[in-house]
Amino acid sequence: MEPIAPNVVDLTDSLSRVVRWATLPRFTERVADEAGVRLDRSAYVLLVRLGERSWRVGELADHLCLDVSTVSRQVQALEEAGLARREPHPTDRRGWVVVIDEGGRLALEAHRRARRQIFAELLADATVDELDTVASVLHRLAERIETYVGG
């Protein structure tokens, strides 16, 4: 195994800290307070995916690497909250897909705006060039991780 460059070690350690802190309930509660809409982490993750397209529950579970029963319960909670709904599959009359409702779109957008605002405040002292560089590197890393895991 080749030695790992110190800057890669620093980057991966920092990314781990960012992910750990940004996914803690304390952080997500602050985002919810700022957004004015309560969404737990699982609801947010599902709404992000549903904002992209409709999904069968099994497809969504596979995509998120979760058990179908877990995703089914989470989808049911979204339905009960008026954030998503099931519709007949457009080409398979036997199947159903989950789609985001208008309430889900509004909640998702409120959370995205709040999250972006919080990060903007936390990064207010960064230069435009620094932010551009970090965004470019993280974008490239995200695409490569997606490819690596087959997403």
N, C-alpha and C positions, 0 to 999 in steps of 0.2 A: 504494500500500500504506500502510495506517495505521501510525503509530508504535506500538511495543509497550511497554506499561507496564513500568517497571523491576522491579516485583515479579513479573511474568510471566517476565521474563528470568531473575531469580534462581531462580524455581521450576523452570523448565525446565533450567537449568544444574545445580541441585541434584539434580533427578530423574535427569539423565544420569549424574551422579557415583554416585548410589545404585545405579542399574542396573549401571553398569560395575563397581563394587566388589563388589556382591552376586552377580554372575555369574562372577567370577574363580574359577579353580580353587582358589586358597587359601581362599576363603570357603566354597565348596561342600565342600571337604575337611573344614573345621572343622564344618560342619553334619553331614556323614557321621560324623565322629568322635563328635559329641554324640549323634547318632541311633543309633549302633552298627550302622549298615547303610550299605554303599557303594552309592550311586546316582550315576551321572554325570548331567550336566545334561540330556542328551537323554532318558535313562530317566525322570528326574523329570518332565520336560515331558509325555512320553507317558503316564505313570501318572496325572498330574493329569487329562488329558483322558479316559483310560479310567475314571477314578473317577467321571466324570460319566455315562457311558453307553457302550454298545458302539459300535464304528465299523468300517466297511469300511476297509481300508488306504488306498484311494484317497481316501475322504472325509477321513480323518485327515491325509493328505498335503496335500490342498487346504486344510483348516482351518488347518494349521500353515505353509502356504506353502512346502512342501518337496517335493522330487522323490519320486515313489512308490517308486523303488528305495531311496532313503535310508531312508524310513519302514519299508519292508519289512525291511531289514536290522536296523533298531532294534527292530522288533517281534520278529524272530527272536531277537535277543539277550535280550529280555524273556522270551520263551518258554523259552529255554535256561536262564535264571536262575530259572525257576519263578515269575515275577511276572505273567505274562499267558498267555492261551491263545486259540487260534482255535476258533470254534464255527460250525456251520452257521447261515446267515442265517435269522432266524425266519420270513420270508415269501418269500424267494427261494432255492429249493432249489439253485440253481447257485452261490450266493455264500457267502462266509464273513465273519464279523465277529470282531474282536479284543475280548476282554473281560479285565478285570483279575482275577487270581487272588487268593486269600486272602493269599498271600505278598506280592503287590503292594500290597494294601490295607494290610497291616501295615507294609511298608517306607515307603509314602507317608505314612502317619500318623506314623510315627517321625520322618521328615524334616520334616513340618509342625510337629510339636511342638518339635523341635530348633531349627528356623528361628525359630519364634515366641519360644522361650525366649531365643535370642541377641538378637533384636530387642528383647525386653522389657528385657534387660540394657543394651543400647545406648541405650535410650530411658528409662532409669530416672529421669532427672532432669526429664523432661517432665511437665507438669501434665496432669490428666485432661482439662481443657478444651482444651489444645493438641492432645493426642492425638485427641480427638473431632473437632476442627476439621480436622486433617490427614487423618484417616480419611474424613471426609465429602467433602472436596474431592477426594481421590484416588479415592474410589469413583465420584463423579460424572465425573471425568476418564476413568476406565477405561471406564465405560459409553459415554461420548461417543466415545472412540477406537474402541471396538468397533463402534459404529454407523457411524462415519466410514469404517472400512476394510471394512465389510460383514460383520463377524464375527457 
